[in-house]
Amino acid sequence: MSEYQIAGVNARLKLFALLEAQGLPASEADDLVAAVEAGAVAGAQTEVVELDGMAPDTRGRRVLAVRAGARTGGASS
């Protein structure tokens, strides 16, 4: 398991603990966290699709124009 996967699992567990502490039933917490995860995956997939066909820069790397909020905790993070 990668460090990012471990961080994701730890964040998920913390969210469940926080939601439980606020009195949210486990089934609702699961639905809420699943919706957030699905949105994050859809947002990441959209960014990858948008990169398809972009011309590489002079060093052969793909040029990435980051949209506002895309990497700074915006709605799709």
Order of alpha helices (4+ residues) and beta strands (2+ residues): alpha-alpha
